[in-house]
Amino acid sequence: MTAVGEQLPEGRYGPSADRRADRRLRIIGSVLGAALLGVIGWIGYDYIGSTAISAEVISWDVASDHAVDVHIEVRKDAGTHGTCTLRLRETDGNEVARKDARFDQPKGRIDQVVTVRTTARATSVELLGCQSDS
């Protein structure tokens, strides 16, 4: 007895539909993958390029029930001017103060202590963000 072949004779019926579908899926996947990488790269470039001022809160000290001294380190391009916004909260999460700290010094790195007046005793300090004037 001879075994019956499981494959169709080559060239007799043309390429199978599965091969055509696989090829289409590979092309579509490649195009979508390249587009996704392009979008991620564009978003990353835009984010990095638009951040002219960056800062972080180094420390903070409660000077009294109505004042907090916040030590901020700001990194920026020399000659760039801008503002960083601070928010202070009390234990239950209510906002007790908000202050825009101005940075007009021509240096690229600034360490500054900002005194923020509060309506109640602050228990946390949060840097909301920084924006340049340009």
URRA-V420379 format. One line per field, one symbol per residue. ss: DSSP state (H for helix, E for strand, C for the rest). psi: psi as a letter, one per 20 degrees, with the letter a starting at -180 (. if undefined). Layout:
ss: ???
psi: ???
This chain:
ss: CCCCCCCCCCCCCCCCHHHHHHHHHHHHHHHHHHHHHHHHHHHHHHHHHHCCEEEEEEEEEEEECCEEEEEEEEEECCCCCEEEEEEEECCCCCEEEEEEEEECCCCCEEEEEEEEECCCCCCEEEEEEEEECC
psi: qqqpqiqqppigjrqqhhgggggghgggggghghgghggggggggggghinhpqrqogrqpohaikqpppopppprqpipqaqppqpqqagjiqpiqppoppojqirhpppqppppprirpqiqppohrqpqh.
